[in-house]
């Protein structure tokens, strides 16, 4: 049962990560910032900051305003998948420890 849970959490985590990674991706970096934020195309884009853990894709304009293109649910979902995977991995480790009496090897 724990193997299925581990596989499910890894699969859902991978799909969620790819979804978040692709949020706002385009060949022209400025295009998604302008189209998704709803700002006028003539406003000057200062920078685009990307981060991979936690996932971020933040557009910053010259007036100091910012827009995050990665949906707000992505990083909490990734954390939940990682926690569930850790829980699934702890079950067989605990079973092995119980069988060996906690002795290594």
ChimeraX commands (.cxc) that place a marker at each C-alpha (Angstrom):
marker #1 position 0.00,0.00,0.00 radius 0.5
marker #1 position 2.80,2.44,0.86 radius 0.5
marker #1 position 4.44,1.84,-2.55 radius 0.5
marker #1 position 1.28,3.00,-4.32 radius 0.5
marker #1 position 1.11,6.08,-2.10 radius 0.5
marker #1 position 4.75,6.87,-2.80 radius 0.5
marker #1 position 4.30,6.48,-6.55 radius 0.5
marker #1 position 1.15,8.59,-6.50 radius 0.5
marker #1 position 2.77,11.40,-4.51 radius 0.5
marker #1 position 5.82,11.43,-6.79 radius 0.5
marker #1 position 3.66,11.46,-9.94 radius 0.5
marker #1 position 1.37,14.22,-8.69 radius 0.5
marker #1 position 4.38,16.19,-7.47 radius 0.5
marker #1 position 6.14,15.87,-10.84 radius 0.5
marker #1 position 3.06,16.99,-12.80 radius 0.5
marker #1 position 2.49,19.89,-10.40 radius 0.5
marker #1 position 6.14,20.96,-10.66 radius 0.5
marker #1 position 6.02,20.89,-14.47 radius 0.5
marker #1 position 2.77,22.86,-14.45 radius 0.5
marker #1 position 4.32,25.51,-12.20 radius 0.5
marker #1 position 7.54,25.53,-14.22 radius 0.5
marker #1 position 5.63,26.24,-17.41 radius 0.5
marker #1 position 3.55,29.05,-15.89 radius 0.5
marker #1 position 4.36,32.14,-17.86 radius 0.5
marker #1 position 6.86,30.46,-20.14 radius 0.5
marker #1 position 7.19,31.81,-23.65 radius 0.5
marker #1 position 9.87,32.40,-26.23 radius 0.5
marker #1 position 9.53,36.11,-25.57 radius 0.5
marker #1 position 9.92,36.59,-21.84 radius 0.5
marker #1 position 8.00,39.88,-21.66 radius 0.5
marker #1 position 4.90,38.59,-23.44 radius 0.5
marker #1 position 3.38,36.50,-20.62 radius 0.5
marker #1 position 4.13,39.20,-18.05 radius 0.5
marker #1 position 2.11,41.74,-19.96 radius 0.5
marker #1 position -0.71,39.43,-21.09 radius 0.5
marker #1 position -1.29,37.64,-17.75 radius 0.5
marker #1 position -0.95,40.66,-15.49 radius 0.5
marker #1 position -3.38,42.78,-17.50 radius 0.5
marker #1 position -0.98,45.72,-17.61 radius 0.5
marker #1 position -0.72,48.00,-20.60 radius 0.5
marker #1 position 1.87,46.82,-23.15 radius 0.5
marker #1 position 3.64,50.20,-23.08 radius 0.5
marker #1 position 4.65,49.91,-19.38 radius 0.5
marker #1 position 8.35,49.25,-18.92 radius 0.5
marker #1 position 9.20,45.80,-17.57 radius 0.5
marker #1 position 12.22,46.01,-15.27 radius 0.5
marker #1 position 13.04,42.35,-14.64 radius 0.5
marker #1 position 11.79,38.78,-14.56 radius 0.5
marker #1 position 12.98,36.66,-11.64 radius 0.5
marker #1 position 12.72,32.86,-11.79 radius 0.5
marker #1 position 13.26,30.47,-8.93 radius 0.5
marker #1 position 13.10,26.70,-9.04 radius 0.5
marker #1 position 12.60,25.77,-5.37 radius 0.5
marker #1 position 10.18,27.23,-4.40 radius 0.5
marker #1 position 8.85,27.85,-7.88 radius 0.5
marker #1 position 8.58,31.54,-8.71 radius 0.5
marker #1 position 8.27,33.50,-11.92 radius 0.5
marker #1 position 7.93,37.15,-10.89 radius 0.5
marker #1 position 7.63,40.10,-13.24 radius 0.5
marker #1 position 8.72,43.47,-11.85 radius 0.5
marker #1 position 7.96,46.80,-13.49 radius 0.5
marker #1 position 9.81,50.08,-13.27 radius 0.5
marker #1 position 7.18,51.53,-10.90 radius 0.5
marker #1 position 7.95,48.76,-8.35 radius 0.5
marker #1 position 4.81,46.67,-8.88 radius 0.5
marker #1 position 5.18,42.91,-9.26 radius 0.5
marker #1 position 3.14,40.02,-10.62 radius 0.5
marker #1 position 3.69,36.34,-9.76 radius 0.5
marker #1 position 2.83,34.04,-12.65 radius 0.5
marker #1 position 3.12,30.74,-10.76 radius 0.5
marker #1 position -0.32,29.96,-9.25 radius 0.5
marker #1 position -0.47,30.24,-5.47 radius 0.5
marker #1 position -1.48,26.59,-4.96 radius 0.5
marker #1 position 1.57,25.08,-6.70 radius 0.5
marker #1 position 4.19,25.39,-3.92 radius 0.5
marker #1 position 1.87,24.21,-1.10 radius 0.5
marker #1 position 0.85,21.23,-3.27 radius 0.5
marker #1 position 4.52,20.37,-3.85 radius 0.5
marker #1 position 5.17,20.54,-0.12 radius 0.5
marker #1 position 2.19,18.27,0.53 radius 0.5
marker #1 position 3.43,15.73,-2.04 radius 0.5
marker #1 position 6.90,15.75,-0.51 radius 0.5
marker #1 position 5.49,15.28,3.00 radius 0.5
marker #1 position 3.29,12.40,1.86 radius 0.5
marker #1 position 6.24,10.77,0.06 radius 0.5
marker #1 position 8.33,11.06,3.24 radius 0.5
marker #1 position 5.52,9.47,5.23 radius 0.5
marker #1 position 5.27,6.60,2.73 radius 0.5
marker #1 position 9.04,6.06,2.93 radius 0.5
marker #1 position 9.02,6.07,6.73 radius 0.5
marker #1 position 6.65,3.08,6.90 radius 0.5
marker #1 position 9.07,0.44,5.54 radius 0.5
marker #1 position 11.99,1.96,7.46 radius 0.5
marker #1 position 10.01,1.64,10.67 radius 0.5
marker #1 position 9.08,-1.95,9.83 radius 0.5
marker #1 position 12.74,-2.87,9.24 radius 0.5
marker #1 position 13.77,-1.23,12.50 radius 0.5
marker #1 position 11.07,-3.15,14.37 radius 0.5
marker #1 position 12.26,-6.46,12.87 radius 0.5
marker #1 position 15.93,-5.86,13.65 radius 0.5
marker #1 position 15.27,-4.40,17.08 radius 0.5
marker #1 position 16.74,-1.06,16.04 radius 0.5
marker #1 position 20.21,-2.50,15.45 radius 0.5
marker #1 position 22.02,-1.31,12.31 radius 0.5
marker #1 position 22.91,-3.91,9.67 radius 0.5
marker link #1:1,2 radius 0.2
marker link #1:2,3 radius 0.2
marker link #1:3,4 radius 0.2
marker link #1:4,5 radius 0.2
marker link #1:5,6 radius 0.2
marker link #1:6,7 radius 0.2
marker link #1:7,8 radius 0.2
marker link #1:8,9 radius 0.2
marker link #1:9,10 radius 0.2
marker link #1:10,11 radius 0.2
marker link #1:11,12 radius 0.2
marker link #1:12,13 radius 0.2
marker link #1:13,14 radius 0.2
marker link #1:14,15 radius 0.2
marker link #1:15,16 radius 0.2
marker link #1:16,17 radius 0.2
marker link #1:17,18 radius 0.2
marker link #1:18,19 radius 0.2
marker link #1:19,20 radius 0.2
marker link #1:20,21 radius 0.2
marker link #1:21,22 radius 0.2
marker link #1:22,23 radius 0.2
marker link #1:23,24 radius 0.2
marker link #1:24,25 radius 0.2
marker link #1:25,26 radius 0.2
marker link #1:26,27 radius 0.2
marker link #1:27,28 radius 0.2
marker link #1:28,29 radius 0.2
marker link #1:29,30 radius 0.2
marker link #1:30,31 radius 0.2
marker link #1:31,32 radius 0.2
marker link #1:32,33 radius 0.2
marker link #1:33,34 radius 0.2
marker link #1:34,35 radius 0.2
marker link #1:35,36 radius 0.2
marker link #1:36,37 radius 0.2
marker link #1:37,38 radius 0.2
marker link #1:38,39 radius 0.2
marker link #1:39,40 radius 0.2
marker link #1:40,41 radius 0.2
marker link #1:41,42 radius 0.2
marker link #1:42,43 radius 0.2
marker link #1:43,44 radius 0.2
marker link #1:44,45 radius 0.2
marker link #1:45,46 radius 0.2
marker link #1:46,47 radius 0.2
marker link #1:47,48 radius 0.2
marker link #1:48,49 radius 0.2
marker link #1:49,50 radius 0.2
marker link #1:50,51 radius 0.2
marker link #1:51,52 radius 0.2
marker link #1:52,53 radius 0.2
marker link #1:53,54 radius 0.2
marker link #1:54,55 radius 0.2
marker link #1:55,56 radius 0.2
marker link #1:56,57 radius 0.2
marker link #1:57,58 radius 0.2
marker link #1:58,59 radius 0.2
marker link #1:59,60 radius 0.2
marker link #1:60,61 radius 0.2
marker link #1:61,62 radius 0.2
marker link #1:62,63 radius 0.2
marker link #1:63,64 radius 0.2
marker link #1:64,65 radius 0.2
marker link #1:65,66 radius 0.2
marker link #1:66,67 radius 0.2
marker link #1:67,68 radius 0.2
marker link #1:68,69 radius 0.2
marker link #1:69,70 radius 0.2
marker link #1:70,71 radius 0.2
marker link #1:71,72 radius 0.2
marker link #1:72,73 radius 0.2
marker link #1:73,74 radius 0.2
marker link #1:74,75 radius 0.2
marker link #1:75,76 radius 0.2
marker link #1:76,77 radius 0.2
marker link #1:77,78 radius 0.2
marker link #1:78,79 radius 0.2
marker link #1:79,80 radius 0.2
marker link #1:80,81 radius 0.2
marker link #1:81,82 radius 0.2
marker link #1:82,83 radius 0.2
marker link #1:83,84 radius 0.2
marker link #1:84,85 radius 0.2
marker link #1:85,86 radius 0.2
marker link #1:86,87 radius 0.2
marker link #1:87,88 radius 0.2
marker link #1:88,89 radius 0.2
marker link #1:89,90 radius 0.2
marker link #1:90,91 radius 0.2
marker link #1:91,92 radius 0.2
marker link #1:92,93 radius 0.2
marker link #1:93,94 radius 0.2
marker link #1:94,95 radius 0.2
marker link #1:95,96 radius 0.2
marker link #1:96,97 radius 0.2
marker link #1:97,98 radius 0.2
marker link #1:98,99 radius 0.2
marker link #1:99,100 radius 0.2
marker link #1:100,101 radius 0.2
marker link #1:101,102 radius 0.2
marker link #1:102,103 radius 0.2
marker link #1:103,104 radius 0.2
marker link #1:104,105 radius 0.2
view
